[in-house]
Amino acid sequence: MNTSAVGQVETTSVAATPTVVSNRFLNKTVIVTGAGSGIGQSVVIRLVAEGASVFGIDVNEAGLQQTAQLTSQPDRVSIAVVSVTDEQQLTEKVNDYVAQQGRLDALINVAGIIRTSLSTDTTLEQFRSVIDTNLVGTYLLCRVCLPHLLKSKGNIVNTASTAGLHGHPYMAAYAASKGGVIALTKSLAREYICQGVRVNAIAPGGTMTPLIASVQFPPEVDPILFASLSLPDRRMGQPAEIAAVVAMLASEDGSFINGAVVQIDGGCHA
């Protein structure tokens, strides 16, 4: 996180690709957004290692290509360069992929953006851009994929954030979008509970991703406001640690978890 006022963080601690000895996703088909970097990339790597065929969606073509090559079975990764806010393209590409595969078992929504600034300095256009990507994009994927997931009794894992659960200064738009993701997740879980589709969310804390590494806070940041947002040893989470939780939620191991928001922050908000 690029701000001396908040403090330095530890960026090396956990291997990018953990040893996986499970086939929980054998013969399963999964869609992952934000698959070109960070958490989304790690989720794809993890699910392919557990047997899944994955459709990765991102606006970053080079990142998507890298993700496929980092997996244990690149031939089981398909990609689409499309924005999660593009309703027509999303609908066409998702439906085409599912028709090709014959089923869809899980949707993992990871795609997101963040803006950090004083709320009075955030323009309405900037605020809306965050809401459109993080919340509207998540909703669009859910809406497109639900008809397929109803057939397979599949599930959805959305990506919220601790910013949607606790006060995070200088992140009003981001926090509002993630709070919306939490409400959307809980509402969908109740709506489809009798039809066999589970809907859960993860709420990561600080995680060492390209998105977070690029964050810059205003120069007048007060470090006291961030006192509760980091661990004493300053270690941030690693994408592979988040991906492990996603894999559990999206698999049969998470079969009795529905409408939950799993906070993954190392205990920052304990």
C-alpha positions as CSV (number, residue, x, y, z in Angstrom):
1,M,0.0,0.0,0.0
2,N,1.7,3.1,-1.2
3,T,1.6,5.5,1.8
4,S,4.2,6.1,4.4
5,A,1.6,7.6,6.7
6,V,-0.1,4.3,7.1
7,G,3.1,2.3,7.5
8,Q,5.0,-0.3,5.7
9,V,3.7,-3.9,5.2
10,E,5.3,-7.3,4.9
11,T,4.8,-8.5,1.3
12,T,6.5,-11.9,1.4
13,S,5.2,-14.7,3.5
14,V,3.1,-17.3,1.6
15,A,3.8,-19.2,-1.6
16,A,1.8,-18.1,-4.7
17,T,0.7,-21.6,-5.5
18,P,0.0,-23.8,-2.5
19,T,0.2,-27.6,-2.7
20,V,-3.3,-28.9,-3.5
21,V,-4.3,-32.5,-3.0
22,S,-8.0,-32.3,-3.7
23,N,-10.2,-32.9,-6.7
24,R,-13.2,-31.0,-5.4
25,F,-13.8,-29.4,-8.8
26,L,-13.3,-32.4,-11.0
27,N,-15.7,-32.1,-14.0
28,K,-16.9,-28.7,-12.7
29,T,-17.1,-25.5,-14.7
30,V,-16.5,-22.1,-13.0
31,I,-16.5,-18.5,-14.1
32,V,-14.1,-16.1,-12.5
33,T,-14.1,-12.3,-13.0
34,G,-11.0,-10.2,-12.3
35,A,-9.0,-13.2,-13.4
36,G,-6.1,-11.3,-14.9
37,S,-4.3,-10.5,-11.6
38,G,-4.4,-10.6,-7.8
39,I,-7.1,-12.6,-6.0
40,G,-8.9,-13.5,-9.3
41,Q,-5.7,-14.9,-10.8
42,S,-5.0,-17.0,-7.6
43,V,-8.6,-18.3,-7.6
44,V,-8.2,-19.5,-11.2
45,I,-4.9,-21.2,-10.4
46,R,-6.4,-22.9,-7.3
47,L,-9.6,-24.1,-9.0
48,V,-7.8,-25.5,-12.0
49,A,-5.4,-27.3,-9.6
50,E,-8.5,-28.9,-8.1
51,G,-9.8,-30.1,-11.4
52,A,-12.0,-27.2,-12.7
53,S,-12.5,-25.9,-16.2
54,V,-12.5,-22.1,-15.8
55,F,-13.7,-19.2,-17.8
56,G,-11.6,-16.1,-16.8
57,I,-13.0,-12.6,-17.5
58,D,-11.0,-9.4,-17.2
59,V,-10.2,-6.2,-19.2
60,N,-6.5,-7.1,-19.0
61,E,-5.7,-9.5,-21.9
62,A,-2.0,-9.9,-21.0
63,G,-3.0,-10.7,-17.4
64,L,-5.5,-13.3,-18.6
65,Q,-2.9,-14.9,-20.8
66,Q,-0.5,-15.0,-17.9
67,T,-3.1,-16.5,-15.6
68,A,-3.7,-19.4,-18.0
69,Q,0.0,-20.1,-18.3
70,L,0.4,-20.1,-14.5
71,T,-2.1,-22.9,-14.1
72,S,-1.3,-26.6,-14.0
73,Q,-3.6,-27.2,-17.0
74,P,-3.7,-24.1,-19.3
75,D,-5.9,-26.0,-21.8
76,R,-8.7,-26.0,-19.2
77,V,-8.7,-22.2,-19.0
78,S,-10.8,-20.1,-21.5
79,I,-10.6,-16.3,-21.4
80,A,-12.7,-13.3,-22.4
81,V,-11.5,-9.7,-22.5
82,V,-14.6,-7.8,-21.5
83,S,-15.7,-5.3,-18.9
84,V,-18.1,-6.6,-16.2
85,T,-20.2,-3.5,-16.9
86,D,-20.8,-4.5,-20.6
87,E,-24.2,-6.2,-20.3
88,Q,-24.5,-7.3,-23.9
89,Q,-21.0,-8.8,-24.3
90,L,-21.1,-10.4,-20.9
91,T,-24.4,-12.1,-21.7
92,E,-23.2,-13.4,-25.0
93,K,-19.8,-14.6,-23.8
94,V,-21.1,-16.3,-20.7
95,N,-24.0,-18.0,-22.5
96,D,-21.7,-19.2,-25.3
97,Y,-19.2,-20.6,-22.9
98,V,-21.8,-22.4,-20.8
99,A,-23.4,-23.9,-24.0
100,Q,-20.0,-25.1,-25.0
101,Q,-19.2,-26.7,-21.6
102,G,-22.7,-28.0,-21.0
103,R,-23.0,-26.7,-17.5
104,L,-22.0,-24.0,-15.0
105,D,-21.3,-25.0,-11.4
106,A,-20.0,-21.8,-9.8
107,L,-19.5,-18.1,-10.3
108,I,-16.7,-16.2,-8.5
109,N,-17.0,-12.4,-8.7
110,V,-13.7,-10.8,-8.0
111,A,-13.4,-7.9,-10.5
112,G,-13.2,-4.5,-8.8
113,I,-11.5,-1.1,-8.7
114,I,-10.7,1.2,-5.8
115,R,-10.3,5.0,-5.5
116,T,-8.9,6.7,-2.4
117,S,-9.5,10.3,-1.8
118,L,-11.3,12.8,0.4
119,S,-15.0,12.3,-0.1
120,T,-15.4,16.0,-0.9
121,D,-12.8,15.6,-3.7
122,T,-14.4,12.6,-5.2
123,T,-16.4,13.5,-8.3
124,L,-19.8,12.0,-9.0
125,E,-18.4,10.4,-12.1
126,Q,-15.6,8.8,-10.0
127,F,-18.0,7.6,-7.4
128,R,-20.3,6.0,-10.0
129,S,-17.4,4.3,-11.8
130,V,-16.6,2.4,-8.6
131,I,-20.2,1.5,-8.0
132,D,-20.6,0.4,-11.6
133,T,-17.6,-2.0,-11.6
134,N,-17.8,-3.4,-8.0
135,L,-21.6,-3.6,-7.4
136,V,-23.4,-3.3,-10.8
137,G,-20.8,-5.6,-12.4
138,T,-21.3,-8.2,-9.7
139,Y,-25.1,-8.0,-10.1
140,L,-24.8,-8.4,-13.9
141,L,-22.8,-11.5,-13.6
142,C,-25.1,-13.0,-11.0
143,R,-28.2,-12.2,-13.2
144,V,-26.6,-13.8,-16.3
145,C,-25.3,-16.8,-14.5
146,L,-28.2,-17.7,-12.2
147,P,-30.3,-19.4,-14.9
148,H,-27.4,-21.8,-15.5
149,L,-26.6,-22.2,-11.8
150,L,-30.3,-23.1,-11.0
151,K,-29.9,-26.1,-13.4
152,S,-26.8,-27.4,-11.7
153,K,-27.7,-26.4,-8.1
154,G,-24.5,-24.4,-8.2
155,N,-23.3,-21.4,-6.1
156,I,-21.9,-17.9,-6.2
157,V,-19.0,-16.4,-4.3
158,N,-18.9,-12.6,-4.4
159,T,-16.0,-10.4,-3.3
160,A,-16.9,-7.8,-0.7
161,S,-14.3,-6.3,1.6
162,T,-13.7,-5.4,5.3
163,A,-14.4,-1.8,4.0
164,G,-18.0,-2.9,3.6
165,L,-18.2,-4.0,7.2
166,H,-16.1,-1.4,9.1
167,G,-15.1,2.2,8.7
168,H,-12.3,2.7,6.1
169,P,-11.3,6.4,5.7
170,Y,-10.8,7.9,2.2
171,M,-12.7,5.0,0.6
172,A,-16.3,6.1,0.6
173,A,-17.1,4.9,-2.9
174,Y,-15.3,1.6,-2.5
175,A,-16.9,1.0,0.9
176,A,-20.3,1.8,-0.4
177,S,-19.9,-0.6,-3.3
178,K,-18.7,-3.4,-1.1
179,G,-21.5,-2.8,1.4
180,G,-23.8,-3.1,-1.5
181,V,-22.2,-6.4,-2.5
182,I,-22.8,-7.7,1.0
183,A,-26.5,-6.8,0.8
184,L,-26.9,-8.2,-2.7
185,T,-25.3,-11.5,-1.5
186,K,-27.6,-11.9,1.4
187,S,-30.7,-11.0,-0.6
188,L,-29.8,-13.5,-3.4
189,A,-29.1,-16.2,-0.8
190,R,-32.6,-15.9,0.7
191,E,-34.2,-15.6,-2.8
192,Y,-32.8,-18.8,-4.1
193,I,-32.4,-20.8,-0.8
194,C,-35.3,-23.1,-1.8
195,Q,-34.0,-23.7,-5.3
196,G,-30.6,-25.1,-4.3
197,V,-28.3,-22.2,-5.2
198,R,-26.0,-20.9,-2.4
199,V,-24.7,-17.4,-2.5
200,N,-21.8,-16.3,-0.2
201,A,-19.3,-13.5,0.0
202,I,-15.7,-13.1,1.2
203,A,-14.6,-9.9,2.9
204,P,-10.8,-9.7,2.6
205,G,-8.7,-7.2,4.5
206,G,-5.5,-5.8,3.2
207,T,-4.2,-8.3,0.6
208,M,-1.0,-7.9,-1.4
209,T,-2.4,-7.5,-5.0
210,P,-1.5,-5.1,-7.8
211,L,-4.7,-3.2,-7.1
212,I,-3.7,-2.5,-3.5
213,A,0.0,-1.9,-4.3
214,S,-1.1,0.9,-6.6
215,V,-3.2,2.7,-4.0
216,Q,-2.1,6.2,-3.0
217,F,-3.7,8.1,-0.2
218,P,-4.1,11.9,0.1
219,P,-1.0,13.6,1.7
220,E,-3.1,14.7,4.7
221,V,-3.9,11.1,5.8
222,D,-4.0,10.8,9.6
223,P,-2.3,7.4,10.5
224,I,-4.4,7.2,13.7
225,L,-7.5,6.6,11.5
226,F,-5.8,3.4,10.2
227,A,-4.8,2.0,13.6
228,S,-7.3,-0.8,13.5
229,L,-6.9,-1.7,9.9
230,S,-3.5,-3.5,10.1
231,L,-1.9,-6.3,12.1
232,P,0.9,-5.5,14.6
233,D,3.5,-7.2,12.4
234,R,2.2,-5.3,9.3
235,R,1.7,-8.5,7.3
236,M,-0.8,-8.3,4.5
237,G,-2.8,-11.3,3.2
238,Q,-1.6,-13.2,0.1
239,P,-4.0,-13.9,-2.8
240,A,-3.4,-17.6,-2.4
241,E,-4.8,-17.4,1.1
242,I,-8.0,-15.8,-0.1
243,A,-8.3,-18.3,-3.0
244,A,-8.2,-21.2,-0.5
245,V,-11.3,-19.8,1.3
246,V,-13.0,-19.2,-2.1
247,A,-12.4,-22.8,-3.1
248,M,-13.9,-24.1,0.2
249,L,-17.0,-21.9,-0.2
250,A,-17.6,-22.9,-3.8
251,S,-17.0,-26.6,-3.2
252,E,-19.2,-29.2,-1.4
253,D,-17.1,-28.6,1.7
254,G,-19.1,-25.3,2.0
255,S,-22.5,-27.0,1.4
256,F,-24.0,-25.7,4.6
257,I,-22.7,-22.2,4.3
258,N,-25.2,-19.8,2.7
259,G,-25.7,-16.1,2.9
260,A,-22.5,-15.7,4.8
261,V,-19.8,-13.0,4.6
262,V,-16.5,-14.6,5.5
263,Q,-14.1,-12.0,6.9
264,I,-10.4,-12.8,5.9
265,D,-8.2,-10.2,7.5
266,G,-5.8,-12.0,9.9
267,G,-7.7,-10.7,12.9
268,C,-7.5,-7.0,12.2
269,H,-11.1,-6.5,13.1
270,A,-11.4,-9.2,15.7
